[in-house]
Every structure is written in C-alpha cells, then in structure tokens.
Amino acid sequence: MSDRSESMRQSKAYKRLYDVIHTNEEPLHDRLENALEIGVEHFGVDVGYITQLDPEKDHLEIIVSTNSETQPSLKGLSDTLSNTFCQRTIENEAVFAFPDVSTVGLENHPATQKYGVHCYHGAPIVVDGEPYGTVCFAAQAARETAFTEQEKSFSHLIASIVGYEFEQQDYESKLSTREEELQKHAEINRALTDINFNVTFRTDRSGQITYTSSSAEELIGYTKRELEGTFVGSLYAEEYGSIDVQGMLDRALSGETVEEWDFPIEKRNGEICYVDFRGAPIYDTTVTVEDRSTTDIIGVQGIIRDATDRRRRQGFMSVIHRVLRHNLRNDVGVIRGYSDMLEQTVANDADARLALDRIQTAADRLLDISETAQNLQRNVKTATSLKETRLKPILNRVVTEVQSEYPAATINLNTPVNVVVYTSPRIETALKELIENAAKHSGESPTVPISIEKGHESTTIFVSDDGPGLPESEKTVLERGNETPLVHGTGLGLWMAYWAITNLDGSLSVSTTTNGTTIGVQLPTGPQ
C-alpha cells in the first residue's frame, strides 16, 4: 500500500473514532465498544477488548469487548496477568504489538497455548497516573505484515481516550457521592437543629441502630460496634417505665419529632440511667424538600442527654417534701395536742409534767430531722470539683468523732497510709453518717471494722457491723436511692450519704450476711 493510501486510511479511521467517542447520546460502554470495532477493522484482527488490572491479585478482567457472529464477546473473562500478553504492555508502559508469535519467540506462552492468540496489539491505559489496564486487539491467525508506527499511534490514541473517559467517569462518580454525603450531612444537621445533647445515633426504618457517637460508650458502657445493628428499643429498661418505644419510632417515621424525658436505659453494667430523648425523621437526600413525603423517610436521628443530675435534684426535693409533709406534720400535731392538754392542767399536775416530757421528745425529733435535712441540702450539689484527697486523715477524724459519741462501740480502722482518691470534703460527712449508723444501730457493744481495697480505677471503703442488718427500705436507699412510701427521720441520714457519694462520682453497695452488714463506698482512685 502506498504512503498516500495509508495516510488516507489512517485519516478515515481517526475521523470515525472521533465521531464515535464524541457521540454523547450513547452510553460510555457502547461508545467504547464501537471504538474497538473501528480498531478491529483497521488492524484486520478478530477481536478488540479493554481490560482492567487488579494489581493486588495480579489479575486482569475484560470489561468491554467487541461481539460478532464469528467472535463472541469476551466480557467477564479474567486470568492471571502472567497468562496474558497484556503483562508485557503494562510492564513496558508502551504499545506492545507483533503480527505473529513466532517473530517474538512466544510460541509457548500461556496466551498462545491457552487462547490460541498468534497476533496481538496492546496499548496501556493510565488513569490518574496509575496503570489501569489495556486496550487490546488480537487474532488467532498470524498477520502478514507488521504493525506500523501509525497503527501503534492509533491504538495509543484509543487507550488515551479510554483513560480520559474513565477518569471523567470516576470524577463524576466521586462528585456525585460527595454531593450525596453533603446532602446527607445537611439533612442530619437539620434534624439536629437546636438540639444540644450528649449522644447521637441513627436508625433505619426498622429501628436498627446504624450509627452512634463514641460518647455513647462513656454514658452507657456499650461500644459503637456493639450498639450498631441492634434494635434501639433493646436498651429500654421496661421495669422502670411504661413507654411505647415502637410507638415513638412509628411517630418519627410518620414525620413527627418525638420527645421523651426521663427515659430509663439499662447500662452495660446493669445500672439504670435516665436520659432525655429526642428523635427526628431523616429523609432521602435525593428528594428535594418540596417533594418530600413520609415515604421518603429512611430512618430516625436520635439524640439523648444524661438526666441523672436532674433526677437526683428532683429525688432530693421529693424526699425533703415527703419528710416535711409526713414527719413534721405528725410531730407538730403531737406538739399541738399536748400543748392543748397543758392549757387544761395545773402546773404541778403529774399529767402536765408527762405531757411536757412528750412535747420535749417530739421537739428533739424535729430538731434532729431539721439538722439532718440541713446537712443533706448542704452536701448535695449538682456540680462538684473532684480533687486528689488522702483517705486516711479523713477516716481518722471520722473514727475519732464517732468513737467519742459511742464509747461502747469498737471501731477498728485498717487502712494503708497512702491511699489517694478523687473526691471532695463532702465525703467526710457521708462517711461519718455510715460509720455512725453502724455504731448506733448494731447492738449494745458493736464492732465496726473499716478497711480499704485499692484498685486501678476505683478504691472501695468497707464499713462493716455485727448487727441485725439494715431494713430492706434503708438498703434500697443506699443501693439505688429509691424513695419508699414513708421516709422516717432515722433514714434521712442514709439519703444524705447516698446523694453525697453519688454526686462525687462514687457508688454504694450493701451486702448482708448472718454476721452483719457491710457497706461498700466506691470512689475514683487517684495517683498513688
């Protein structure tokens, strides 16, 4: 063929290639297949195909292929890179072509033996500066003439066009994904508007948790991995409330923003905490605000806030109210009744003296309750600054004071010298109440051993006695702070101990045996 004829043939092929690639009405796959067909015709081979490289697995897969009656599509075919001639193309980073395997000594190559390829023409595809795959043309019969430089340029052009199209496709895909993410975050932020809570989470329409903030672990003890995939209602402590969790979810999925205060949740350690909850629907971000309906809701955005401090304050006020209403009301009634009686008696009358004694007893009780209530109010606060504090000096002072008030009691203090905890001076009042309670109510000559068990994260102070044990109502006060139907003056000090210790990031435990009762006070361990 003359140079002029070859030049015209090349020009015609280039024009056809340009027209095919720039026909944007066609899907990319169809345009690439048409480009390959132009190459098959131009090179006089059987098939053209585009491969994608998987470097980690050393594999190639054909993702686009020509298709004819004599040569079916090779799309989907994959093999190790070393079994193909594409390996040379990718390693050389240049066009690799030969008219016959015998001219390059590849008669025994796996591609020849396995697929019967005798003529091959391949160009590397590069996407974002990295090897992506190859554009290949092959035939089972050898070609009579070698591939010219113009033909190699033509295949290189096709590979460059393919690389550019894939880059654009990847860019558009990432851009679309990014836009969806931005819209998703915007929708979530919309659901979070004017909400400033501790923990955020999301559920799908079935109520399965799909996301939770890391702060959830600090509040309830479960990790993100443990929470995600579980039903949101599984954390609800049913024995402490009567809330229709599924009903709340259904309302949110119908477009409402739902709220619930003092929502009981069971922590991982079995403790119950109360939270404030708010949930808002999350809409499909591909649907515009104007076109949204409840069918476009894909889940619920939930936010919770720890309500422990508020419930403690409410519990405190409830106790004070009940004590004042019950104890003071009854005792003041006694005072009034006997005062009326005194008005009808003579000063030297024996009944008058007896009535006067009873008035004094009732007044003493009122004074005792009043003082304890003042201690409770003074020692229970909503916020406390915890500091490094040595326990031994505190316990020494408390033991000395209680021992002087109850000389019949034997108080044994067994504690290491250097035990430091994070607490505040308020702990002294709480410890005195517990030690005094053991010395006062454990018989005529009680023994009260006190010991300390130091741990890496927490330190426990054990106060034991050999008495009959705490009544169940007072044990409940120390363990949970639960309010009993009637709180008498004798139990108010235990309330004070509970609220003071729990407000200092501490906790209490009670164990009773035939030998007596042991109260454990757990406080955060400080530096030793």
C-alpha positions in Angstrom: 0.0 0.0 0.0 1.3 3.4 -0.9 2.1 6.0 1.7 -0.7 8.2 0.4 -3.2 5.3 0.6 -2.0 4.5 4.1 -2.4 8.1 5.2 -5.9 8.3 3.8 -6.8 5.1 5.6 -5.4 6.4 8.9 -7.3 9.7 8.5 -10.6 7.9 7.8 -10.1 5.8 10.9 -9.2 8.8 13.1 -12.4 10.6 11.9 -14.6 7.7 12.6 -13.0 7.3 16.1 -13.6 11.0 16.8 -17.2 10.8 15.7 -17.9 7.6 17.9 -16.3 8.9 21.0 -17.9 12.3 20.9 -21.4 10.9 20.4 -22.5 11.7 23.9 -26.0 10.4 23.3 -24.6 6.9 23.6 -23.6 5.3 26.9 -19.9 5.1 27.6 -19.8 1.3 27.2 -21.4 1.4 23.8 -19.1 4.2 22.6 -16.0 2.2 23.7 -17.3 -0.9 22.0 -17.8 1.0 18.8 -14.3 2.4 19.1 -12.9 -1.2 19.5 -14.8 -2.3 16.3 -13.1 0.5 14.4 -9.8 -0.8 15.6 -10.6 -4.4 14.7 -11.5 -3.3 11.2 -8.5 -1.0 10.9 -6.0 -3.7 12.1 -7.7 -6.6 10.4 -7.9 -8.8 13.5 -10.6 -10.9 15.1 -11.5 -9.1 18.4 -10.9 -6.0 20.4 -11.2 -5.7 24.1 -10.5 -3.5 27.1 -9.1 -5.0 30.4 -8.9 -3.8 33.9 -6.0 -4.6 36.2 -6.2 -5.8 39.8 -2.5 -5.3 40.9 -3.1 -6.8 44.4 -4.4 -10.1 42.9 -2.2 -10.0 39.8 -5.3 -10.4 37.7 -6.9 -8.9 34.6 -10.5 -8.8 33.7 -12.1 -8.0 30.3 -14.7 -5.2 30.9 -15.5 -4.3 27.3 -15.3 -6.5 24.2 -16.4 -6.5 20.5 -19.0 -9.1 19.6 -19.7 -10.8 16.2 -21.0 -14.0 14.8 -17.5 -15.4 14.5 -16.1 -14.0 17.7 -18.5 -13.8 20.7 -17.9 -11.2 23.4 -15.1 -11.8 25.8 -16.5 -9.6 28.5 -16.1 -11.0 32.0 -13.2 -13.2 31.1 -10.4 -13.0 33.7 -7.0 -14.6 34.2 -3.7 -14.0 36.0 -1.6 -11.3 34.4 1.3 -13.6 33.6 -1.0 -15.7 31.4 -1.7 -12.8 29.0 0.4 -10.7 26.6 -1.0 -7.7 28.5 1.7 -8.2 31.0 4.3 -7.0 28.5 2.2 -4.0 27.6 1.8 -2.9 31.3 5.4 -3.6 32.2 6.8 -1.7 29.2 4.3 1.1 29.7 4.1 1.3 25.9 2.4 -0.3 22.9 3.4 -3.9 22.6 2.5 -5.5 19.2 3.5 -8.4 16.9 2.0 -9.9 13.8 3.0 -13.5 14.7 4.1 -15.1 18.0 7.0 -16.8 16.1 8.6 -13.4 15.3 9.0 -12.7 19.1 9.6 -16.2 20.4 6.3 -16.5 22.2 5.0 -19.8 20.7 4.9 -21.4 24.1 3.4 -18.5 26.0 0.2 -19.4 28.0 -1.8 -16.9 25.9 -0.8 -18.8 22.8 -1.3 -22.2 24.3 -4.5 -21.5 26.2 -6.3 -19.0 24.0 -4.7 -19.6 20.6 -3.6 -16.0 20.2 -1.0 -15.6 17.4 -1.4 -11.9 16.6 -1.5 -9.2 19.3 -1.6 -5.4 19.6 -2.0 -3.8 23.0 -1.7 -0.3 24.5 -1.6 0.6 28.2 -4.4 2.6 29.8 -3.4 5.0 32.5 -6.0 6.6 34.9 -4.9 9.3 37.4 -1.2 8.5 36.7 -1.6 4.8 37.6 -1.8 1.7 35.4 -5.5 0.8 34.9 -5.5 -1.9 32.2 -5.0 -2.3 28.4 -6.7 -1.8 25.1 -6.0 -4.9 23.0 -6.6 -6.3 19.5 -5.9 -9.9 18.8 -6.4 -12.7 16.2 -5.8 -16.4 16.2 -4.3 -16.2 12.8 -1.0 -14.5 12.2 -0.9 -11.2 10.3 1.1 -11.0 7.1 2.6 -7.5 7.8 4.0 -6.0 11.0 2.1 -3.2 12.7 3.3 0.2 11.5 4.1 3.1 13.8 0.9 4.9 12.6 -1.1 1.9 13.7 0.6 1.8 17.0 -0.2 5.5 17.4 -3.8 4.8 16.6 -4.1 2.1 19.4 -2.3 4.5 21.7 -4.8 7.2 21.0 -7.7 4.8 21.7 -6.0 3.9 25.1 -5.6 7.6 25.9 -9.2 8.3 25.1 -10.4 5.3 27.3 -8.2 6.5 30.2 -9.6 10.0 29.9 -13.2 8.7 29.8 -12.6 6.5 32.9 -11.1 9.4 34.7 -14.1 11.5 34.0 -16.4 8.8 35.0 -14.6 8.3 38.3 -14.5 12.0 38.9 -18.3 12.4 38.3 -19.0 9.4 40.5 -16.9 10.8 43.3 -18.5 14.2 42.8 -22.0 12.6 43.0 -21.1 10.7 46.1 -19.7 13.8 47.7 -22.8 15.7 46.9 -24.9 12.9 48.4 -22.7 12.9 51.5 -23.1 16.7 51.8 -26.8 16.5 51.4 -26.9 13.7 54.0 -25.0 15.7 56.5 -27.1 18.7 55.8 -30.2 16.6 56.5 -28.7 15.2 59.7 -27.8 18.8 60.8 -31.3 19.8 60.0 -32.5 17.0 62.3 -30.1 18.2 65.0 -31.0 21.9 64.8 -31.5 23.4 68.2 -30.6 20.2 69.9 -27.5 20.1 72.2 -27.5 16.6 73.7 -24.7 14.2 74.8 -25.1 11.2 72.4 -26.3 11.0 68.8 -27.4 7.9 67.0 -29.3 6.9 63.8 -31.6 4.1 63.0 -33.1 2.7 59.8 -36.8 2.3 59.3 -36.9 -1.0 61.3 -35.3 0.7 64.3 -31.9 -1.0 63.9 -29.1 1.3 65.0 -26.9 2.2 62.0 -24.7 4.8 63.7 -23.9 6.0 67.2 -21.4 8.6 68.5 -18.5 7.4 70.5 -19.8 9.3 73.6 -22.4 6.5 74.0 -19.7 4.3 75.5 -19.0 6.8 78.2 -22.7 7.2 79.1 -24.0 3.6 78.9 -20.9 1.4 78.5 -21.5 -0.1 75.1 -19.1 0.4 72.2 -20.1 1.7 68.8 -19.6 -1.8 67.3 -21.8 -3.4 70.0 -24.7 -0.9 69.5 -24.8 -0.8 65.7 -27.1 -3.4 64.3 -29.2 -3.7 67.5 -32.8 -2.6 67.9 -32.9 0.8 69.6 -35.6 -0.4 72.0 -33.3 -3.2 73.4 -31.7 -0.6 75.7 -35.1 0.4 77.3 -35.5 -0.8 80.9 -39.1 -1.8 80.9 -39.4 -2.4 84.6 -38.6 1.2 85.3 -41.0 2.8 82.8 -44.1 2.4 80.6 -43.0 4.0 77.4 -44.1 2.7 74.0 -40.8 2.6 72.2 -42.2 1.2 68.9 -44.9 3.8 69.0 -42.2 6.5 69.3 -40.4 5.0 66.3 -43.6 4.9 64.3 -44.4 8.5 65.1 -40.9 9.6 63.9 -41.3 7.6 60.7 -44.6 9.4 60.1 -42.8 12.7 60.1 -43.1 13.8 63.8 -40.3 15.0 66.1 -40.7 12.9 69.2 -39.5 13.7 72.7 -39.4 11.7 76.0 -37.9 12.9 79.3 -36.6 10.5 82.0 -36.3 7.6 79.5 -34.8 4.7 81.5 -31.8 2.9 79.9 -30.0 -0.1 81.2 -26.2 0.3 81.1 -23.9 -2.5 80.2 -23.0 -2.9 83.9 -26.7 -3.4 84.8 -27.2 0.1 86.3 -30.2 2.2 85.2 -29.7 5.7 84.0 -32.3 8.1 82.9 -31.9 10.2 79.7 -33.8 12.8 77.8 -34.5 11.7 74.3 -35.4 13.5 71.1 -35.9 11.9 67.7 -36.4 13.4 64.2 -37.1 11.8 60.8 -34.3 11.6 58.3 -35.4 12.0 54.6 -33.8 10.6 51.5 -31.3 13.2 50.4 -32.1 12.6 46.7 -35.6 14.0 47.2 -36.0 17.8 47.3 -37.5 19.4 50.3 -40.5 20.5 48.2 -41.2 16.9 47.0 -40.8 15.1 50.3 -43.4 12.8 51.8 -43.3 10.3 54.6 -42.5 7.6 52.1 -39.1 9.3 51.7 -38.2 8.9 55.4 -35.2 6.4 55.6 -34.6 6.4 59.3 -34.5 8.4 62.5 -31.9 10.7 64.0 -31.9 10.3 67.8 -30.2 12.4 70.5 -30.1 11.7 74.2 -28.9 13.6 77.2 -28.0 12.3 80.6 -30.7 13.4 83.0 -29.1 11.8 86.1 -28.3 15.1 87.8 -31.8 16.5 87.3 -33.4 13.3 88.6 -31.1 13.5 91.6 -32.2 17.0 92.4 -35.8 16.0 91.8 -35.4 13.0 94.1 -33.8 15.2 96.7 -36.7 17.6 96.6 -39.2 14.8 96.7 -37.6 13.3 99.8 -37.5 16.7 101.6 -41.1 17.2 100.7 -42.2 13.8 101.9 -40.2 14.1 105.1 -41.6 17.6 105.9 -45.1 16.5 105.0 -45.1 13.3 107.0 -42.6 13.7 109.9 -43.0 17.3 110.7 -46.8 17.3 110.2 -47.2 14.4 112.6 -44.8 15.6 115.2 -46.2 19.1 115.1 -49.6 17.5 115.6 -48.2 15.9 118.8 -46.9 19.2 120.0 -50.2 20.9 119.4 -52.2 18.1 121.0 -50.2 18.1 124.2 -50.0 21.8 124.3 -53.8 21.9 124.3 -53.7 19.4 127.2 -51.3 21.6 129.2 -53.7 24.5 129.0 -56.2 22.5 130.9 -53.9 21.3 133.7 -52.3 22.8 136.7 -48.6 23.5 136.7 -47.8 20.9 139.4 -50.1 18.2 138.0 -48.4 14.9 137.2 -50.1 14.6 133.8 -48.9 18.0 132.9 -45.3 17.0 133.6 -45.7 13.8 131.5 -47.2 15.8 128.6 -44.3 18.3 128.9 -41.8 15.4 128.6 -43.5 14.2 125.5 -43.5 17.6 124.0 -39.8 17.8 124.6 -39.2 14.4 122.9 -41.2 15.4 119.9 -39.3 18.7 119.7 -36.0 16.9 119.9 -37.1 14.7 117.0 -38.0 17.7 114.9 -34.6 19.3 115.7 -32.8 16.2 114.7 -34.7 15.9 111.4 -34.1 19.6 110.7 -30.4 19.3 111.3 -30.1 16.2 109.1 -32.1 17.9 106.3 -29.8 20.9 106.5 -26.7 18.6 106.2 -28.4 16.9 103.2 -29.1 20.2 101.5 -25.6 21.5 102.2 -23.8 18.4 100.9 -25.9 17.6 97.8 -25.0 19.8 94.9 -25.4 19.4 91.2 -21.7 20.1 90.3 -18.6 19.3 92.3 -14.9 19.7 91.6 -13.1 16.5 92.5 -9.6 16.8 93.9 -6.8 14.4 94.9 -7.6 13.5 98.5 -5.9 11.2 101.0 -8.4 9.0 102.7 -6.6 8.1 106.0 -6.7 11.6 107.6 -10.4 11.8 106.8 -11.2 8.4 108.2 -9.1 9.1 111.3 -11.1 12.2 112.1 -14.4 10.5 111.5 -13.5 7.4 113.6 -12.3 9.6 116.5 -15.5 11.7 116.4 -17.9 8.7 116.2 -15.9 6.8 118.9 -16.3 9.7 121.4 -20.0 9.8 120.7 -20.5 6.0 121.0 -17.8 4.7 123.5 -19.4 1.3 123.7 -18.6 0.6 120.1 -15.3 -0.9 119.0 -14.2 0.8 115.7 -11.2 -0.8 114.0 -9.6 1.1 111.2 -7.3 -0.9 108.9 -6.2 1.2 106.0 -2.9 1.8 104.2 -1.2 5.2 104.8 -1.1 6.4 101.2 -4.4 5.9 99.6 -5.5 8.8 97.3 -8.9 9.2 95.7 -10.6 11.8 93.6 -13.3 13.3 95.9 -14.2 16.5 97.8 -14.5 17.4 101.6 -18.2 16.4 101.4 -17.1 12.8 101.6 -16.3 13.2 105.2 -20.0 13.9 106.1 -21.2 10.9 104.2 -18.6 8.5 105.7 -19.5 9.7 109.2 -23.1 9.0 108.6 -22.4 5.4 107.5 -19.9 4.7 110.4 -22.2 6.4 112.9 -25.2 4.3 111.6 -23.2 1.1 112.2 -22.1 2.2 115.7 -25.6 3.3 116.7 -27.8 0.5 115.4 -25.7 -2.6 115.9 -26.4 -3.5 119.5 -25.1 -2.5 122.9 -21.4 -3.2 122.2 -21.0 -3.3 118.4 -17.8 -3.9 116.5 -17.3 -1.8 113.4 -14.3 -2.8 111.2 -13.3 -0.4 108.4 -11.0 -1.4 105.6 -9.9 -0.2 102.1 -9.4 -2.1 98.9 -7.4 -0.1 96.4 -8.0 -0.8 92.7 -6.5 0.7 89.5 -9.6 2.6 88.6 -11.6 2.7 91.9 -11.0 2.4 95.6 -13.6 0.8 97.9 -14.1 1.7 101.6 -15.8 -1.1 103.5 -17.8 -0.3 106.7 -19.0 -3.4 108.5 -21.0 -4.1 111.6 -22.2 -7.2 113.6 -25.8 -6.0 114.0 -29.1 -7.4 112.7 -28.7 -5.8 109.3 -30.3 -2.9 107.5 -34.0 -2.9 106.9 -34.9 -3.5 103.3 -36.1 0.0 102.8 -32.8 1.5 104.0 -30.8 -1.0 102.0 -32.7 0.2 98.9 -31.9 3.8 99.7 -28.2 3.1 99.7 -28.1 0.9 96.6 -30.5 2.9 94.3 -31.7 6.0 96.1 -35.3 4.8 95.6 -37.9 6.6 97.6 -40.0 4.4 99.9 -43.6 5.2 100.7 -42.6 6.7 104.1 -39.1 8.1 104.8 -38.6 8.5 108.6 -36.1 10.7 110.3 -33.8 7.8 111.1 -33.4 7.1 107.4 -32.7 10.6 106.2 -29.0 10.4 107.0 -28.7 7.4 104.7 -30.3 9.5 101.9 -27.7 12.2 102.6 -24.9 9.6 102.3 -26.3 8.3 99.1 -26.7 11.6 97.4 -23.4 13.0 98.6 -21.4 9.9 97.4 -23.1 9.5 94.0 -22.6 13.2 93.3 -18.9 12.7 93.9 -18.8 10.1 91.0 -19.0 7.3 93.6 -21.3 4.4 94.2 -22.5 2.3 97.1 -23.1 -1.4 97.6 -24.7 -3.3 100.5 -24.2 -7.0 101.5 -25.8 -8.7 104.4 -24.9 -12.0 106.0 -25.7 -13.7 109.3 -22.6 -12.0 110.7 -23.8 -8.5 109.9 -23.9 -5.8 107.2 -21.1 -4.4 105.0 -21.5 -1.2 103.1 -19.0 -0.5 100.3 -18.2 3.0 99.2 -16.5 3.2 95.8 -14.6 6.3 94.8 -12.3 7.0 91.8 -8.7 6.1 92.5 -6.2 9.0 92.4 -2.5 9.0 91.7 -0.5 7.0 94.3 
